Amino acid sequence: MRYSRIAAMILGAWLGCSLLLMYLGANGFERALTLLNGAPAQLTQTLQSIPLANQRALLRYVVVDQNRFYFEFWESTEFVIGFMLIVILFLGVESRLMSALTLGMVLVVAFQHLMITPELSYLSRGLEFVPWTADSPTRDQFWKLHTLYIVLDVLKIALGALVSILLITAQRKRRSRSQSDEELIEKRLARAR
């Protein structure tokens, strides 16, 4: 019972942090434009020598670089969390199905980390300085990979939600079994009296 609670806590933290990172990644660009539109006087004076399109590109580049760091760090952290969870589920909770689903989550992260993230990092390095009105095969390739990354992230979260449901239902079954065992013992004791 104790292991299932630990597994649920780890899985909840993993899924929660994944959702938080998705939010931060999506919200960063909006925040950069808000900062540019409501910049303090000192920043406005500093940026006056830079054309408006380049100001936006510069801030978006900073957000892209920050997101790159966040996602690379989080993917590395997910490996540790994932393998820890697999061990707890396999040895502590003794569930091969939950362990296999968690392994699926780790494999999704491995594919993202080894195949997609390096390519996204490479493609995004100068992408913000290409005008949005210009045709850009690099930008098209970036957005295709970005969409694939998001789809894989949703798949990972869905697998995690399935493991969560299995953990909850398994814990409820254990409780009802232990309660019925206690009731049976009480009935036998009552008959013996």
PyMOL commands that set and color helices and strands:
alter all, ss='L'
color gray80, all
select helices_A, chain A and resi 2-37+41-47+52-92+96-124+127-129+137-192
alter helices_A, ss='H'
color red, helices_A
deselect
rebuild
show_as cartoon
